[in-house]
């Protein structure tokens, strides 16, 4: 039975069409701001020098992701070395806790980071996040028992969750429109570089040394952050107009004086930010921001349908083995029977992730989401089947082609980055209505990390159930195929779709298959209600009417 379509929270079509119309009206209220921002772009200098402050600020703020990458990959180098450490005599279950517990802290740390960055600022929250990071790495470096190690990993996870969100928000708020995508991509790039560094250090260093060195990568970003200004958007939201202007002057340090204008570009941008903030306050006063309003919006098909669909998609993402290969990469390469150094193979995998994260930025702008996810999942299934088959043959001494599993796992990483690894994380910003997007993102993100925790925890159990790594790889292949089928049946296309089109889809559809049959009726119904409500609405300003034309 379809749990989404039969949900008792379904509302009638007319009510939801009116909700869509209200969304459109809210969008129109921001058109003036969008036009203002676009009009400012003609005053922006075209020389590379004008971008230097933005690039510098973005590079410094995103640098915190370097130690996040090290934290994620650390278990891959830690667990093999702990097997030879006399202080630790770990069971497989205890090893899985060391690997996975860092993920369990994300649903707690991320919302706290969201609250703090609105209270004390984006950069101050990043600096604050360094404190639990330093505590965590110090505990790990000095650990002589399992509890100390686990507590250290908890602090590391909390630090990562606390600092990454504010850093990303800062990048979006200081970046010029045509540079925003490139500057935001610095964060995952730094994370990938951090993972490669962890694998490389584990190849040549003791795990305690790697932990001590990680304190340096935690402190340095915080020191450099003191050299860049706070987000002007946040400063405006706190009424600190003078500080916001100073921040904008720093960001636009090399911008030329706009022709035929008395104001500087920074002053013009400040006016836009103030107007945007006032519009936001007016919108919140109109629509309401209480918990009751949020709950009512979640009970609409535009709220609960994308939530359930995304949780399902994250299930297939996590249990297809994507993050298990990250957290257990060194052990995995040892188990597949390859003669290649497992640390070297892990470095290669980390490098491929780094390269593909950059390629993925282009692919997301160019190709549709559904085909990317489906082809990605099918490619992962093929790679895992080949790797599992050769792992089995190597164990049975039927082949000496020990390089094949490594090559297959490398291609598995490449195909995962095309769609199933990256796209689900971005879809939380595309599928949910504006009024619940923040809380929906936090909820979905929390559920995704819980699923990640369970998948990482399950690795040794899966090895026991399926009689070794070869069987586990076949299991990952089956899950990947089911993930492709799930995306084909349920996942809507969001590429180049407007927000109101996506919301209208969820009003009338649960499954993507067959949704075109209701498209004409949906469009007609929406048009009738839109026309009726627009005629009744006398409060449209002259600017809104002109912009709608």
C-alpha positions in Angstrom: 0.0 0.0 0.0 1.2 3.5 -0.8 1.8 5.2 2.5 1.9 8.7 1.0 -1.2 8.6 -1.1 -3.3 7.0 1.7 -2.1 9.4 4.4 -4.9 10.8 6.6 -3.3 14.3 6.3 -4.5 14.8 2.7 -6.3 18.1 2.1 -8.7 19.0 -0.7 -7.4 20.2 -4.0 -8.9 23.7 -3.9 -7.3 24.5 -0.5 -3.9 23.4 -1.8 -4.3 25.4 -5.0 -5.0 28.4 -2.9 -1.8 27.7 -0.9 0.1 27.6 -4.2 -1.4 30.9 -5.2 -0.3 32.4 -1.8 3.2 31.1 -2.5 3.1 32.9 -5.9 2.0 36.1 -4.3 4.9 35.9 -1.8 7.3 35.3 -4.7 6.0 38.4 -6.3 6.8 40.4 -3.2 10.4 39.6 -3.7 10.5 40.4 -7.4 11.3 44.0 -6.6 14.4 42.9 -4.6 15.5 40.6 -7.4 15.2 43.4 -9.9 17.2 45.7 -7.6 20.0 43.1 -7.2 20.1 42.6 -11.0 20.2 46.3 -11.5 23.2 46.6 -9.2 25.2 44.0 -11.2 25.8 46.5 -14.0 27.8 48.6 -11.6 30.0 45.8 -10.5 33.5 45.9 -11.9 34.5 43.2 -14.4 38.2 43.1 -13.5 39.5 40.1 -11.6 40.9 42.4 -8.9 37.3 43.3 -7.8 36.7 39.6 -6.9 39.7 39.2 -4.6 38.0 40.2 -1.3 35.1 37.8 -1.9 37.3 34.9 -2.9 39.6 35.6 0.1 36.7 35.7 2.5 35.0 32.6 1.0 38.3 30.7 1.0 38.9 31.5 4.7 35.3 30.7 5.8 35.2 27.4 3.9 38.5 26.3 5.3 36.8 24.9 8.3 35.6 22.1 6.1 39.1 20.8 5.8 39.1 19.4 9.3 35.5 18.1 8.7 36.9 16.0 5.9 39.6 14.7 8.2 37.0 13.8 10.8 34.9 11.9 8.3 37.8 9.8 6.9 39.6 9.4 10.2 38.0 6.1 11.2 39.3 4.5 7.9 42.9 5.0 9.1 42.2 4.6 12.8 40.5 1.2 12.9 43.2 -0.8 11.1 45.9 0.7 13.4 43.9 0.0 16.5 44.0 -3.7 15.8 47.7 -3.5 16.4 47.5 -1.2 19.5 48.0 -3.0 22.8 45.8 -0.5 24.6 42.7 -1.5 22.6 41.3 -5.0 22.1 38.1 -4.1 20.2 35.2 -6.2 19.1 33.7 -5.6 15.6 30.7 -4.0 17.4 33.0 -1.5 19.2 34.8 -0.7 16.0 31.5 0.1 14.3 30.6 2.5 17.2 33.9 4.3 16.7 33.2 4.7 13.0 29.5 5.7 13.3 29.1 7.7 16.4 30.4 10.9 14.8 27.3 10.9 12.5 24.9 10.5 15.4 25.8 14.0 16.7 24.8 15.8 13.5 21.0 15.9 14.2 21.9 17.6 17.5 24.7 19.9 16.5 23.2 21.2 13.2 20.0 22.8 14.7 22.1 24.3 17.5 24.4 25.8 14.9 21.4 27.2 13.0 20.2 28.9 16.2 23.6 30.2 17.2 24.5 31.7 13.8 21.3 33.8 13.9 22.1 34.9 17.5 25.9 35.6 17.5 26.7 35.7 13.8 28.0 33.3 11.1 31.7 33.7 11.8 31.4 33.7 15.6 29.6 30.4 15.4 32.4 28.9 13.3 34.9 30.0 15.8 32.8 28.6 18.7 32.6 25.3 16.9 36.4 25.0 17.1 36.2 24.5 20.9 34.5 21.0 20.9 36.7 20.2 17.9 39.9 20.8 19.9 38.5 18.9 22.9 37.6 16.0 20.7 41.0 15.7 18.9 42.9 16.0 22.2 40.8 13.2 23.8 41.4 11.0 20.8 45.1 11.7 20.7 45.4 10.8 24.4 42.9 7.9 24.5 43.8 4.7 26.2 40.4 3.1 26.3 37.2 2.9 24.3 35.1 5.5 26.3 37.7 8.2 25.8 37.8 7.4 22.0 34.0 7.5 21.7 33.7 10.8 23.7 36.4 12.3 21.4 34.5 11.3 18.3 31.3 12.7 19.7 33.0 16.1 20.3 34.4 15.9 16.7 31.0 15.2 15.2 29.3 18.0 17.2 32.1 20.4 16.1 31.6 19.5 12.5 27.8 19.9 12.6 28.1 23.2 14.5 30.5 24.9 12.1 29.6 23.7 8.6 26.1 25.3 8.3 27.2 28.8 9.3 30.2 28.7 6.9 27.9 27.8 4.0 25.4 30.5 4.9 28.3 33.0 5.1 29.4 32.0 1.6 26.0 32.5 0.1 25.6 35.9 1.7 28.9 37.5 0.7 29.2 36.1 -2.8 28.3 38.0 -5.9 25.4 36.3 -7.8 27.6 35.1 -10.7 30.2 33.8 -8.3 27.9 32.2 -5.7 27.9 28.7 -7.2 31.7 28.6 -7.6 32.4 29.9 -4.1 29.9 27.6 -2.4 31.6 24.6 -4.1 34.8 25.5 -2.1 33.2 23.8 1.0 32.8 20.3 -0.5 36.1 20.7 -2.2 37.9 21.4 1.1 36.0 18.4 2.7 37.3 16.1 -0.1 40.8 17.5 0.3 40.6 16.9 4.1 39.6 13.3 3.4 42.6 12.8 1.1 44.9 14.3 3.7 43.6 11.9 6.3 44.2 8.8 4.1 47.7 10.1 3.2 48.6 10.8 6.8 47.4 7.4 7.9 49.7 5.8 5.4 52.8 7.3 7.0 51.8 8.4 10.5 50.5 6.9 13.7 46.8 7.6 14.5 47.7 9.7 17.6 50.0 11.9 15.5 47.2 12.5 13.0 44.9 13.5 15.8 47.4 16.0 17.3 48.0 17.5 13.9 44.2 17.9 13.3 44.2 20.5 16.2 46.2 22.7 13.9 43.6 22.4 11.1 41.0 23.3 13.6 42.7 26.4 15.0 44.1 28.0 11.8 40.7 28.7 10.2 39.5 30.4 13.4 42.6 32.7 13.4 42.2 33.6 9.8 38.5 34.3 10.3 39.4 37.3 12.4 40.8 38.9 9.3 37.5 38.9 7.4 34.2 40.8 8.1 31.0 39.4 9.3 28.1 38.8 6.9 26.5 42.1 6.0 23.0 40.4 5.8 23.3 39.2 9.4 24.5 42.6 10.6 21.5 44.3 8.9 19.1 41.8 10.6 20.5 42.9 13.9 20.2 46.6 13.2 23.9 47.1 13.0 23.8 49.2 9.8 27.2 50.9 10.3 28.9 47.6 10.7 27.1 46.2 7.7 28.3 49.1 5.6 31.9 48.5 6.8 31.6 44.9 5.8 30.2 45.8 2.4 33.0 48.3 1.9 35.6 45.6 2.6 33.9 43.2 0.2 33.7 45.9 -2.5 37.2 47.3 -1.7 38.3 47.3 -5.3 35.0 48.1 -6.9 34.9 51.3 -9.0 32.6 54.2 -8.1 29.3 53.6 -10.1 28.9 56.1 -12.9 26.3 58.8 -12.5 25.6 57.7 -8.9 26.4 59.6 -5.7 26.3 56.4 -3.6 29.0 53.8 -3.6 28.2 50.2 -4.6 28.4 49.2 -1.0 25.8 51.8 0.0 23.5 50.6 -2.8 23.9 47.0 -1.7 23.1 48.1 1.9 19.8 49.7 0.8 18.8 46.4 -1.0 19.7 44.3 2.1 17.6 46.7 4.3 14.7 46.4 1.9 15.0 42.6 1.8 15.0 42.4 5.6 11.9 44.5 5.9 10.1 42.4 3.3 11.0 39.3 5.3 9.6 40.9 8.5 6.4 41.9 6.7 6.0 38.4 5.2 6.5 36.8 8.6 3.9 39.1 10.1 1.5 38.2 7.3 1.9 34.4 7.2 2.8 33.7 10.8 5.9 31.9 12.1 4.6 30.0 15.1 4.9 26.3 15.5 1.2 25.8 14.8 1.7 27.4 11.4 4.7 25.1 10.6 2.8 22.0 11.6 -0.2 22.9 9.5 2.1 23.4 6.5 3.7 20.0 7.1 0.3 18.4 7.1 -0.3 19.5 3.6 0.7 17.3 0.6 3.3 19.9 -0.2 4.9 19.2 3.1 4.6 15.5 4.0 4.9 14.0 0.5 8.4 15.4 -0.3 9.5 14.5 3.3 8.6 10.9 2.9 10.0 10.6 -0.6 13.3 12.1 0.5 13.6 9.8 3.5 13.1 6.9 1.2 15.7 8.2 -1.2 18.2 8.7 1.7 17.5 5.1 2.8 18.7 3.8 -0.6 21.6 6.2 -0.7 22.9 5.1 2.7 22.4 1.3 2.3 23.9 1.3 -1.2 27.3 1.5 0.6 28.3 5.0 -0.3 29.4 6.1 3.2 30.5 2.7 4.3 33.2 2.8 1.7 34.2 6.2 3.1 34.4 5.2 6.8 35.9 1.7 6.2 37.9 2.2 3.0 41.3 0.9 4.3 39.7 -2.2 5.8 37.6 -2.7 2.7 40.6 -2.7 0.4 42.3 -5.2 2.6 39.3 -7.5 2.5 38.8 -7.5 -1.3 42.2 -9.3 -1.7 44.0 -6.6 -3.7 47.8 -6.4 -3.7 47.6 -2.6 -3.9 48.4 -0.8 -0.7 45.0 -0.1 1.0 46.1 3.4 2.1 47.2 4.3 -1.4 43.9 3.0 -2.8 42.0 5.1 -0.2 44.0 8.2 -1.3 43.0 7.5 -4.9 39.3 7.1 -3.9 39.5 10.4 -1.9 41.1 12.2 -4.9 38.4 10.9 -7.2 35.7 12.2 -4.8 37.5 15.6 -4.8 37.6 15.7 -8.6 34.0 14.5 -9.1 32.7 17.0 -6.6 33.9 19.7 -9.0 32.5 17.9 -12.0 29.2 17.5 -10.2 28.8 21.2 -9.9 28.6 21.5 -13.7 26.4 18.4 -14.1 23.8 19.7 -11.6 23.5 22.9 -13.6 23.2 21.0 -16.9 21.4 17.7 -16.5 18.0 16.7 -15.1 18.0 15.2 -11.6 16.0 11.9 -12.2 18.3 10.5 -15.0 21.4 11.5 -13.0 20.2 9.5 -10.0 19.0 6.5 -11.9 22.1 6.2 -14.1 24.3 6.8 -11.0 22.5 4.0 -9.1 22.7 1.5 -12.0 26.4 2.3 -12.5 27.0 1.7 -8.8 25.2 -1.6 -9.0 27.4 -2.8 -12.0 30.6 -1.7 -10.2 29.7 -3.4 -7.0 28.7 -6.6 -8.8 32.0 -6.7 -10.7 34.0 -6.0 -7.5 32.0 -8.6 -5.5 32.5 -11.2 -8.2 36.3 -10.7 -8.4 36.6 -10.5 -4.6 34.9 -13.9 -4.4 37.1 -15.3 -7.2 40.3 -14.0 -5.5 39.3 -15.6 -2.2 38.7 -18.9 -4.0 42.1 -18.5 -5.9 40.3 -18.5 -9.3 41.9 -15.3 -10.5 45.0 -13.2 -9.9 43.5 -10.0 -11.3 43.7 -8.3 -7.9 43.5 -4.8 -9.4 39.9 -5.3 -10.6 38.1 -4.8 -7.2 40.1 -1.6 -6.7 39.3 -0.3 -10.1 35.6 -1.3 -9.7 35.4 0.5 -6.3 37.0 3.6 -7.9 34.4 3.6 -10.6 31.7 3.0 -8.0 32.9 6.3 -6.3 32.8 8.1 -9.6 29.3 6.9 -10.5 28.0 7.6 -7.0 29.2 11.3 -7.2 27.2 11.8 -10.4 23.9 11.5 -8.6 22.9 9.2 -5.7 25.5 10.7 -3.3 25.1 14.4 -4.0 21.7 15.1 -5.4 19.5 14.0 -2.4 21.3 16.5 -0.2 20.5 19.4 -2.6 16.8 18.4 -3.1 15.8 19.6 0.4 16.2 23.1 -1.0 14.1 22.3 -4.0 11.1 20.2 -2.9 9.8 22.0 0.2 7.7 25.2 0.3 9.5 28.3 1.3 7.6 28.7 4.6 8.8 25.3 6.0 12.0 24.9 4.1 14.3 25.6 7.0 12.7 23.2 9.5 12.1 20.7 6.7 15.8 20.8 5.8 16.8 20.2 9.4 14.3 17.4 9.8 15.3 15.6 6.6 19.0 16.2 7.3 18.6 14.7 10.7 16.8 11.6 9.4 19.5 11.2 6.7 22.2 11.1 9.3 20.3 8.7 11.5 20.1 6.4 8.4 23.8 7.0 7.8 24.5 6.0 11.4 22.6 2.7 11.1 24.2 1.9 7.8 27.8 2.4 9.1 26.8 0.5 12.3 25.6 -2.4 10.1 28.8 -3.1 8.2 30.2 -5.9 10.4 26.8 -7.4 10.8 26.3 -7.4 7.1 29.7 -9.1 6.6 28.4 -11.9 9.0 25.0 -12.2 7.3 26.4 -12.3 3.8 29.5 -14.4 4.6 32.1 -11.8 3.9 32.8 -8.6 1.9 31.9 -10.2 -1.4 28.4 -10.9 -0.3 28.1 -7.4 1.2 29.0 -5.9 -2.2 26.3 -7.9 -3.9 23.9 -6.6 -1.3 25.0 -3.0 -2.1 24.4 -3.7 -5.8 20.8 -4.9 -5.1 20.0 -1.8 -3.0 21.4 0.4 -5.7 19.1 -1.2 -8.3 16.2 -0.8 -6.0 17.2 2.9 -5.5 17.1 3.4 -9.3 13.6 1.9 -9.4 12.5 4.0 -6.5 13.7 7.2 -8.2 12.0 6.2 -11.4 8.7 5.6 -9.7 8.5 8.3 -7.0 11.1 11.1 -7.5 9.8 14.2 -9.3 12.0 16.2 -11.7 13.1 19.6 -10.2 15.7 20.7 -12.8 14.7 24.2 -14.1 11.3 23.9 -12.4 9.8 26.9 -10.6 8.8 26.6 -7.0 5.1 26.8 -7.7 5.4 24.1 -10.3 7.0 21.7 -7.8 4.3 22.5 -5.2 1.5 22.0 -7.7 2.9 18.6 -8.6 2.7 17.4 -5.0 -0.9 18.7 -4.6 -2.0 16.2 -7.3 0.6 13.5 -7.4 2.4 11.0 -5.3 4.2 8.9 -7.9 6.0 10.4 -10.8 4.8 7.6 -13.1 1.4 8.5 -14.6 1.5 12.1 -13.3 1.2 13.5 -16.8 -2.4 12.3 -17.0 -3.5 14.8 -14.4 -1.3 17.6 -15.7 -3.9 19.3 -17.8 -6.6 19.1 -15.1 -4.2 20.4 -12.6 -3.1 23.4 -14.7 -6.7 24.2 -15.5 -7.8 24.1 -11.8 -4.9 26.2 -10.7 -5.7 28.8 -13.4 -9.3 29.0 -12.4 -8.5 29.6 -8.7 -5.6 31.9 -9.6 -7.9 34.1 -11.7 -10.6 34.2 -9.2 -8.3 35.1 -6.3 -6.4 37.6 -8.3 -9.6 39.4 -9.2 -10.6 39.5 -5.6 -7.3 40.8 -4.4 -7.2 44.6 -4.5 -4.0 45.0 -2.7 -1.4 44.4 -5.4 0.9 47.4 -5.7 1.7 49.1 -9.0 5.2 47.6 -9.0 3.8 44.1 -8.6 1.5 44.5 -11.5 4.3 45.9 -13.7 6.6 43.1 -12.7 4.0 40.4 -13.3 3.8 41.6 -16.8 
